[in-house]
Amino acid sequence: MAETVKPKQRARTKKFPAVIDRIEDGDMAVVILEDDTRAQLDLHVSRLPTDARSDGDHLLLTFEISADGETRTLKKIEAAPQRRAKAEDRIKQMQERLEKLSDTAGQKDFKL
């Protein structure tokens, strides 16, 4: 009887966009993955790129995912300033649209 040999699966890498939600106690960054899981990671600020160390800064995280998909290992953290700029543009557009729809151009204080 012939034996079937399965090809060995290898680990793969995958990049995930993320955003720094907040910095706690001056040294721990709470980072939220912008994927379906919206998982939260706590990373020491020293692990972050020097140009991405404040609330709202966007990151690109590279993980190595084990062959069985059970383990993710963070391999690389990159700043993604272009993603933050796009998010700021979207917020500005929404604010302008809301001002126009509510006839409150220039108003900064709103009663809820």
C-alpha positions in Angstrom: 0.0 0.0 0.0 1.4 3.4 -1.0 1.8 6.0 1.7 0.4 9.5 1.1 2.9 12.2 2.0 1.3 15.5 2.9 3.4 18.6 2.0 4.6 20.3 5.1 2.9 23.6 5.7 5.0 26.6 6.4 4.3 29.7 8.5 3.2 32.7 6.6 3.2 36.4 7.3 0.3 38.8 7.1 0.1 42.6 7.6 -2.7 44.2 9.6 -3.6 47.8 9.8 -3.9 49.1 13.4 -4.4 52.3 15.3 -3.0 53.5 18.7 -6.2 54.0 20.8 -4.4 55.5 23.8 -1.2 55.5 25.8 -1.6 54.4 29.4 0.8 55.3 32.3 3.1 56.9 29.7 4.6 53.6 28.6 2.0 51.2 27.4 0.2 51.7 24.0 -3.2 50.2 23.6 -3.4 49.3 19.9 -6.6 48.2 18.1 -6.3 46.0 15.0 -8.5 47.3 12.1 -9.6 43.8 11.0 -12.7 41.7 11.6 -11.6 40.9 15.2 -10.9 44.4 16.4 -8.4 42.8 18.7 -6.6 44.9 21.3 -2.9 44.6 21.9 -0.9 46.2 24.7 2.6 47.2 23.5 5.4 49.0 25.3 5.9 52.4 23.7 9.6 51.6 23.1 8.4 49.0 20.5 6.6 51.6 18.5 8.2 53.6 15.6 9.5 57.0 16.7 7.1 58.7 14.3 4.0 56.9 15.7 3.7 57.3 19.4 0.5 59.2 20.1 -3.2 58.5 20.2 -4.7 58.1 16.7 -1.5 57.3 15.0 -1.9 54.5 12.5 0.4 51.4 12.2 1.0 48.5 10.0 1.7 45.3 12.0 3.3 42.3 10.4 2.6 38.9 12.1 4.0 35.5 11.4 1.1 33.0 11.5 1.9 29.4 12.3 1.1 26.7 9.7 -1.9 25.6 11.8 -3.1 29.1 12.2 -3.1 28.9 15.9 -0.2 31.2 16.7 0.5 34.8 15.7 3.9 36.3 16.4 4.4 40.0 16.0 7.4 40.5 13.7 7.4 44.1 12.6 5.7 47.5 13.5 5.6 50.3 10.9 4.2 53.8 11.0 1.4 54.4 8.5 1.0 58.2 8.5 -0.9 58.1 5.1 -3.7 56.1 6.8 -4.1 58.7 9.5 -4.2 61.5 6.9 -7.0 59.6 5.1 -8.9 59.1 8.4 -8.6 62.8 9.2 -9.9 63.7 5.7 -12.9 61.4 6.2 -13.7 62.9 9.6 -13.5 66.4 8.2 -15.8 65.6 5.3 -18.4 64.1 7.8 -18.2 67.1 10.0 -18.7 69.4 7.0 -21.6 67.3 5.8 -23.2 67.4 9.3 -22.8 71.1 9.5 -24.5 71.6 6.1 -27.4 69.2 7.0 -28.0 70.8 10.4 -27.5 74.4 9.2 -24.9 74.9 11.9 -21.9 76.2 9.9 -19.1 77.3 12.1 -20.7 76.1 15.3 -18.3 74.2 17.6 -20.5 73.5 20.7 -23.5 71.3 20.3 -26.1 70.3 22.9 -26.9 66.6 22.8 
